Amino acid sequence: MGATFADCPDFEESTARLTCSPAAPNLKFQREDWALFRTVEGLQQKAGVPKNILSRLVLKEITDNALDEGGQVRIGKLPNGGYFVEDGGGGIDGTPDEIARLFSISRPLVSTKLLRLPTRGALGNGLRVVAGAVLASGGTLTVITRNRRIELRPEHDGTTTVKRTTKVDFPVGTRIEIAFGPALPADELGTLNWAQMARRLVQGKAYTGRSSPWWYDAPQFHELLSAGGITPVRELIANLDGCTGGNAGMIVAKAKLNRAVCKNVTRDQATSLLLAARAFARPVNAERLGAVGPETFPDYAYARSSGVAGFGSVAPIAEVPFVVETWAKESRGEPADTCLFACINRTPVTGGIYAARDKRDIDAFGCGLRHTIARAPIEVQFDIVLNIISPYVPITSDGKEPDLEPFLHVIMAVAQKAVRKARRPTAGSHTSQKDIVLDNLDAAIAAVSGDEKLRFNQRQVLYVIRKIVRDETGKTLTTENFNNIITEYEAEHGEIPLMYREPRGSLYHPHRGETMTLGTLMVEDYERPLWTFNKMIFIEKEGWAEALKDVRWPERHDCALMSSKGFTTRAARDLVDKLAEHDEPVTIFCVHDADAYGTVIYQTFQEATKARSARKIQIVNLGLEPWEALDLGLEVEDVEAGTRRKPVADYVRDRTDGDQWEEWLQTHRVELNAMTTPEFIEWLDGKMAEYDKLIPPPDVLETELKERVEKKVREAVTARILREANIDAQVAAALADIETPDSAALAKGIEQLFDERSDAEWRDHIETVAIDCTRAANDAGGTS
């Protein structure tokens, strides 16, 4: 066995020395936050990008500032290996020392970015990143403006000094020249890439309005005021949309802040001020924010949509409009891969974001996304560019990494639309009705639903899109084709929120005599009556249900009746879903004509359609089948074969003689109506003979008996007590003591109610008066 520490003769003494030795001093260091800007490692943290693309970020920041100044912006490389960005704006005001201070990393953070607007940038850190990159790398920085060439040197103490100032001929705009030292590695993908993208996106219509009070929640509005310092509150309010001029004075007066300065406003006062400002300002429509437009990438497919996102946890929350634009084209590179490039307010995001493929799914990762944003054939890759225009995008780090998840639903819609357009044939080729429907579906839904705030039906969407299809193709979009497109769309994307289907059938409960129209709204509120039926029959024709009800067929078989016009409606399938989730068992039976489409009705119902997952419920096919119809001697109708073959269900083709019947169904059919009513009922009774009537479990039987006995005893006891108390005489006496208003007073009260509640009914006021009269009588002891 080898020696241990305990075997060492000095073990105990060594341990004692170790235990008793004084602890190392707990050293504490202090540094200013701006100090992180003076090293490459700290700059990575503050800028939010790795050092290998820091130079790319710096050129983007300079270019963003130049684009904000306006005029023509030029970017490029210098002969000595550096870079320049030049704008056509008004130049930078101030002395060389004052300009140097703008590029000082230790200067206080002074920015307009707290005022929410759909403009580039988010934190106001851009120039500090520029100066920090020069300092950390040992580079050079020169500002040329208003006929002066000012060479700057960022210092370790956080200031920036003027090395040299010379006169030059440069009267218009500003030119920044920058070179990076050896501490910053070369950007292999291109230092100017982000800057060039930002310059490319300067197209289309831009927002020219003011910041809106609707764009702030209560805490952030208070932060805006606190940062305003000694600025008068009225002056800040006058800078908001809808709050200029005399409105500013009325808003401040309403909040009782007439002579207040911004920094002295409390949180509660800020909330009152925000609500007062919103009363004067209408929300800004997303269309006012503008858009870059399709011309920026002429060889890409383009899609655009908009929405409103809510931010904040304290009321009133911010209601922020936004626009999402997407450009997409098939990737032709080798090796081809799907690429995603994201921008906010016309400038690239600095946070990491990329696309990945999972079979047909195009997934986005980064900047708060980990979601499928589009689907496409697995063999096709895409280049996708995304731009979000919004006065506010949540930032999750000092490096300005945005959280794009609040905009996800619109990102998914426009990305899918752009990818779908990119898959179309080249210009001049045939564009299908399906393409046009899917390309315009989001806009049509927004139109008929009031930007997805109100319920709408499927036919409303059809009417909007049908005109577009006619304008683009000269052909009419049929209801059947539209319904098929919507079904396929929902199979891939899930059911369309807020959309309902018009009633196209009925539902009858046995033993209750209840007949209800079958629509999606009815089904949403549907509650199955307990232990009333254990079977439900679906008949594609409505007329037969009335014949069955007349002879109490549903009651004889404890069978609910569900009918529709032709194929199973969405409401019928919704109802089956509800029944499948219920604890009580039920078997669904399908009855249809003996024709090709009749067989498909059953199969469609059995498979729960493309837009449904498999149900835990049995669906039984009762027919009528063509071979059965011939055995019964029913009349056979000849039908045209048509240019396309009629679809036939799998269960027909799976028969040993399936090929023969598939051919027979192309040109023949037998309707249920070929049977007389007695024949139909006899035929249906035979089909249901093996299925038992409903007998609930023992506990249900016992509970039902107990509740019925209790109810009857309660009714008998109540009747006896009322008789003994001479209740009618007591009621008459109490009524004699109650004074009621006359009709004129009632009419006046009703008019006042209508002024307060336009949705009220006159009976609502009568009920309120009756309650008041009864309460007064109770207080007086008249009805006690």
C-alpha positions, 0 to 999 in steps of 0.5 A: 500500500502506498504512503498517505498524508497521514504517514508523513511525520510532519502531517499534523504540524503541516496541517496546523500551519495551513489552518492557522495561516491568515486568510488572503485579503479580500481585494476590491476593485472599482472602475467606471462603466465607460472603462469597458469601452477601452479594451477589445474584450470590454468592447465586445461586451458593450457592443454585443458582437465578437471581436472579429466583426467589431469593425463591421459594427463600427462602420454600421454605427457611423453609417447609421448616423450619416443616414440620419443626417440625410443627403447622399451617403458614400462609404468606401475604403481609404488608400491606407487601408482605413475606411470612410463614411461621408454624408451630405447633411449640415455638418457637425456644429461646435469647436474641435474640442466640443466635437472631440467630446462627442467621441469621448467614451467617458461622456455622460450618455446623452441621447434622443433614443428614449423618445420612441420613434421608428428610427435607427439605433436604440441606445445612443452608444454608437459614437462611444463604440466608434471611439472605443474601437479606435482606442482599443485597437490603436487605430486612428480617427478623423472628422472632416466637417465645415471646412475643418479636418480634425484628427482625434485621439481617444485617451485611456482616461476616457476623454478624446483629444484633438491631435491636429486641426487643418483647414480643408475645402469641405463646406457640406456634410461630414466625413468620418475616416477611421482605421483599425489597429492590429488589436482588431482582427480583419473581418473576413466577411466584409467590414462594410457589409452592414453599412452597405445594407443600411445604405441600401435600405434607404428607400420607400416612405419613412415616418415623419411624425412625432412620438406617440403617447400610445407607444409608452407604458406607464413606467417607461413614460416616467423614465422619459420624464425623469431623463428630461431633467429641468425641461418643462413638462409642457415642452416635452408633451408638446413634442408628442403626436396629437399634443402640440399647440394648445393641446399641450396646455390642456393636457398638462392642466388636466394632470395638474402639472402646469408649472412642473419640470420633468424630473420632479414628476412622480410615477402616479403623476406620470401615469395621469399625464400619459392618460391625459395625452392619449385622450388627445392623440389617436393611435398611429396607424401602422401604415404611417410608419412607411416601408422600404418596399419591394424595389430594394431587392428587385430579384426577390419576392416581397411580402409585407404586413403589419400589426400592433404589439403590447408592451409593459406590465403596468397599465396603461401598457404601450400599444406599438404599431409595427410593419414587417417586410420580407424579401426571399429568393431561392438560394443558388450558391454552392453549397446552397443553404437557407440564410436569414438577414434581419434588420430593424428600422432599415439597419442590420441587427447586431444580435446573432440570428440565423436560419436552419432547416428541419425538413420542410420547416425554415426555423429562425434562431436568435434575437428571441426567436426559436420558431418555424417562420416558413415551410418549403420543399426540403430540396429548396434553400432560400436567402431571406431578408427581414426588416421590422419598422417599429418605434419600439423593439425590446432590447435584451443587452447592452449590445442592442440585441433585440427581442423579436418574439412580440412580432412573431405572428406577423414575421411568420405570415410575411416570411411564408408569403415571400417564400411561397412567392419565391417558389412561383414560376418566372414572370409571365408564367401561369399564376394559380388561383391558390397562389393568389389566395394564399398571397392575399389571405392575411390582408383579407383576414385583416380587412374583414376582422378589423385587424383581427379584433372581431369574429368573421366568417369564411365567406367574407374572406372569399368575397374579398379574395374573389375580386382579386383573383378575378382581376389577376386571372380574369376567372372566378374563384369558386366556393369549392376551390376556395374551401379546399385551399383554406382546408389545406392551409389550415392543415399546415398552419392550424385553424385560422383564429376568429373565423367561423363557418355559417350554419350548413346543417342541423343537430337533433337531440333525442328525448329532448326535442331540441333541433339546433343549426349546426355552425361553428359558433354554436359548436363552440358553446355546445354542451352535450346533454348528460346520458341522453344518447350513445350514438350519433348518425351523420346524413349528408342530406337534411331532408331525411332527418325530418322524416326520422324525427317524425317517427321518433326514430332517434328516440327508439335508438337513443341516437342523435341526428346530424345533417349537412349539405353534402360534405361534412362541414367544419362545424360537424367535425368540430362537434365530433372533436368535442364528443371525442373529448367527453367522458361518455362513449359515443359511436358515429355513423355515416350515411351517404349516397352510393356515388363516388363523392359519397364514399369520399364523404365517409373517408373524409369524416373518418380521417377527420380531414387534413386539418384535424389530428386523429380522434379517439372515436369510432366512425362507422360507415353504414352506406349506401354502397353501390353493390348494396344499392344494386342488391336492393334493386334501387334505380341507377342514374347515369352520370358524365365521366368528366375530364377528370376522374372522380375520387373514390374512397380507399375502402372501395378500391381495397375490395377484391373487385375494387377496380370494377366498382371504381370504374362503375362509380365514374359513370353511375350513382344511386341516391338515398332518395331512390328509397321510399321513406318506409324503405329507408327507415327499414334499411336504417333499422337493419343497420342499427339492429346490433347496437344497443340502446343507452343504459348508463352505469350503475352510479349514474342510475342511482344518482338520477333516481335520488335526484328525481325523488328529492325533486318531487319531495321538494315540490310537494313540501313547497306546495304544502308550505305555500298553501298553509302560509296563504301565500297569495294573500300575503303577496297581494297585501305586500303589492298594495303597499308598494308605490310604483312610478308612472309610465312617463317616469319609466319612459324618461328613465329608459331614455337615460339608460339608452344614453348610458348604454346603447346596447341596453333593452327597455326591459333592463330599466323595468327590472332595475325599478322593480328591484328598487321597489321591492327593496324599499318594501323589504326595508319597510317590512312589507314583504318580510 
